Amino acid sequence: MAMENLLLAVLSRTQTSTLVRYSVTIGIVASATLLRAALDAPLQNYQLLLFVPAVFLAALLCDRGSGYLATVLSAVIATWIFIAPKWSVAIRADQWLPLFLFVVIGFGITAVTESLRHAVTNLARLEKARAVQLEELGHRTKNDLATLASLLRLQARALEQGPARAALDDAVSRLNVIAHVHRHLQESHNDGAAVDIADYLEELTQGLADLLRDVRPIALRVRSPHLLVPSNEASSIGLIVNELVTNAFKYAFPNDDGGSVEITLTSEGADILLTVADNGAGCPPDLGDGIGSKLVKLMAAQFDGEVIRHPSEKGCRIDVRLRSSPGG
């Protein structure tokens, strides 16, 4: 991966001046010449071998002209210093073919390297444009979600307390869950692929606590490792947490009672285990057909998961197991 990133950085970089490129090329060929002279005995039958990587390196680091220059310089230096008769530009008949093949190969390497450079440059340009478009799309989506949530909130305030207003409040809460995912995708700078689930849950539950507890002394705690979770999975986890925490605030602490709600997320091999537990009045028995409960089961089913309730006289614990591995 490091070599791949280095190659992409070299091929897509901004070009330097002609003087600098040709100076670098001459330095590369000179280095190859010194190395070939130092290895003259073991490479006496391979006069042009070390000049092939020099041509490639010049074309890679500089440009097509530098590759051509490296090829010509290498051929001249090899003819003058290493090909018999040495210290002469005279070429024997049996040396013409190897020298000609070297020049053809050098020009071919240069042309291929330059084509690769153009391809990488175009890909980098397209990737940059795609990133800008995705960022703009995410920004617009976040604004649209915020606008829709505001409209629903205004509509809810215009209604008397009752089932209709409660349904609108729940819809606003669920929209905020999705909006939080989009915000974290924009802030994470990881190509919109994953969300840090710990940071996401902390922010989400803080907003939920401010919205739900009013003046009741209810503590809301999150325990989660910093895992990079795919965005679709993070959205499902957020919706599940939203529904379970909302139910806990509504039913576990009647009559303005205080208490605590704890959200725990752990990674168990290929599974993610999400637990929401409170120390309130216990699990209410009549929520199985509610919209929130159905939504929790639906979100869990998307990942071949299961929902398990653990009622007791003091408090309620709900485990949701998602059979999907984290992306980090």
N, C-alpha and C positions, 0 to 999 in steps of 0.2 A: 504494500500500500504506500509506503514512504517513497519507494522508487517511482511508482506511478504518479504520485503527486509532484515529485521533482521533475519528471519528464513533462507533465502538463504545464508546470510553471515555466520551464525553459522554452517550450514550443510556443506558448501563448504570450510571452512577454513582449514589451514594447521594444522596437528595434533601436539600436544605437547608431551613431554616425558611421559613415563608410570608413573613415580613417581608423576608428577604434576596431571595427570588425576585421579589417584587413590586417591590422597590427596583431590582433589575437590570432588570426589564421597563420601568419608568419611565425608567431611564437609556438603554435601547436606543431607546425611542420618542423621547426628547428628542434623542438623537443624529441619528435620522432626520429630525426636525423641523429641526434646525440645518442639516443637509446639504441638505434640500429648500429652505430659505430661501436658502442660498448659491447654489443652482442655479435660482433662481426664474425667470429669464429663459428659459433653454433648456427648462425643464420647465413652462412656464406652461399648457400644455394637458394635462399629466399630473400633476394635483394629488396623486393617491394612489399613484403608482408606487413611490416610495421607501419607502412604509410596508409594502408587501408583504413584502420581505425582513426588515423589522423584526419583523413578526408571526411569520414563520418562525423567526427567531433566538431570539425570546423563548420560543416553544414548544419549540425544540430544547434550549436551555440550561436552561430552568426546568421548566415543566409545562403541562398543559392550561389551568389557570386563568390562568396568565401569558399564554398565547396569546390567550385570550378577552379579557383585560384590555388587551393590546396592540392588539387589533383595535378595541375600543371607543374607547380613548384616541386611536388614530390617526384614526378617523372623526371624532371630536369636534374634534381639533386641525386636521385638514384642512378641516373645514367652517368653523371659526372664522377660520383664518388664510389659507388658500390658495384656498378656493372662493368665488367672488363671490356675494353681496356680502361682502367681507372684513371681519374683525373683527365678525362677526355670526353667530349660529347659524341665521339664516333661510336656507332652502334653496329655490332656484328649482325649478320643476317639471322642467326638463330635467336637474337634478343628482340627482334622487332615485334614478333607475335605476343610475347609476355607483356611488353611495354604497351602495345596497343590494347590488349585486354584490360590492363590496369587502368588506362585512361577511360575506356568504355565503362568499366565497373565503377570507377570514381564518379563519372558523370551520372551514371544510373543511381548510385547511392544518393548523390546530391539531389537529383530530381525527385526521388521517392521521399526523401526527408523534407523537401520543400512542400510537396503535396500533403504530407502528414501535418506540417506546420499550418497550412491553410485550413485543413480539415479541423484541427484542434482549435484554431482561432475562431472559425465559424461556430463550432460547438460552444466555445466559451461565450461568444456573443449571444447565441441563442439561449444559453443557460441563464445569462444575466438578464435578458429580456423576460424569460419565463419567471425568474425570481421576482422581478418588478411587478409583473402581471399578477402573480400569486399574492404578493404583498398588498397590492391594490384591491384584489378580490377579497382578501381577508379583512381589510379595513372596511370595505363597503358592507360585507356580510355582518361584521360586528356592529356597524352603525345601523343597519337595517334591523338587527335583532334588538338593539337598544331602543330604536324608535317604536317597534312593535310592542315591546314590553311596556314602554311608557304609555302608549295608547290603551293597552289593556288595563294598566294600573289606573289611568284616569277613568276608564269605563267602570272599573270595580268601585272606585270611590263614589261614583254617582248612584250606586245601588245600595239598598238597605242591606243590613246583615242578613245572610241567608245562604241557601245552597248556590244561587247564581254567583254571588260575590265570592264565596269560597272557591268555586270552580275557576273564576278569573284569577284570583290570587294564586291558586295552584299553577295555572298556566303561566303566569308571570315568573313564578319561581323556577319552572322547568325551562323557560326561555333563558333565564339568567345562568342556568347550568351550562347550556350550550354556548352562551356568550363567553363564559369563563374559559371554556376550552379554546375558543378562537383567540382570545387574548393571550393565553399561554402559548399557543402555536406561533403567534406573531413575535412574542418576546423571547422564545427559546432559540430562534435562528437555526433550526435543524431541518430545514426544508419541509416544514409542516408535517413531519412524520410521527413525532412522539411528543409526549408531555411529561414533565416531572410530576409524578402523581402526588408526592408529598406536598410540594408547593401548591399544587392545584387544590388539593383537599383543604389545606389550611386556609386559603383564600375563600374557597366556596363555603366552608362551614362558618367562617367569621361573618360572612354576609348573612347566612341563614340564622345564626344566633341573634344578630342585631335585628333581624326582621321578626323573629318568632317569640323571643322570650319576654319582650316588653320590660316590665319592672320585676319579673320573677328572678330569684337568685338561682339560675340554672347554669351550670358550667358545661362547656362543650370542649372536649379534648380530642386531638387527633394524634395517632401514633402510626407512623408509616415510614419505611425506608425511602430513600431517594431513588426511585426506579423510573426509567424512561418507559412509558406505557404507550402503545399505539393510540393515536388520537380517537379512533372509533371506540376503543375499549375504555379510554378515559372518559369519554362522553357517557357511556353506559354506566360506569362506576359513579360518576357524578349524579346521574339521574337516580340511581339506586340510593345513594347517600341522601339525596334531597328528600326522597319519599320516606325513608326510614326515620330520618331525623325529624321531619315534619310530623310524622305519626307519634314519635316519642314526645315531642313538645305538646302535642294536642291531647294525648290520652294518658301519658305516664304521670303527668303532674297536674291533676285537676285542682280546682280551688286555690289557684295561685301558689301551689306548693313549690318548694325548691328541690334541687337534686343535681344530678350530673348525667351527661350522655357522653359515652366514649366511643370513638370510631377507630378501629384498628385494621390495618391492611398489612398482610404478610404474603410473601412469595414462598410457595411450597412446591418446589420442583417446577412442573409445567402448569401449576395452578396458582391462582390468586385467591386468597381467602379474605373476604371483607366481613368484619363484625361490627355491628352497631348494638351497644348495650346501654341500658339505663338502670337506675336504682329507684324507679318510680313505683307505680301502683301495679305493675305486672302487664303481661301482654293482653290487650283487649281481645275478646273471643270473636268479635263480629266484624273483623276487617277483611275477611277472606275474599269477599266479592267487591271490595272497594276498587276504585280506579287506580289508586296508588299501589295497592297490593298487586293488582294485575300487571301494572307497569313494571314493578320490580321483577315479577316472574318472567315477563316478556324479555326484559333486558338480560336476565340470567340465562334464559333459554337460547339467546343468540350466540352464547359462548358455551353451549352444552353444559350449563351450570345448574345449580340447585339452590333452593332457599330453605333453610331449616330454622324454625322458631323454637326457642327454649324458654317457655313460660315458667314463672315461679311466683311465690307469694310476694316477694319483694324484688321488683325489677323484671326486665325482659331482655333477652339477648337473641339477636337474629344473625345467623351466619349465611353469607352468600358466597358460594364457591364458583369461580369462573375458570373454566379449563382452557386457559390461554396463557402462553408465556409472555413475560415482559419483554419489551424491545430493547432494553439496555443491556 
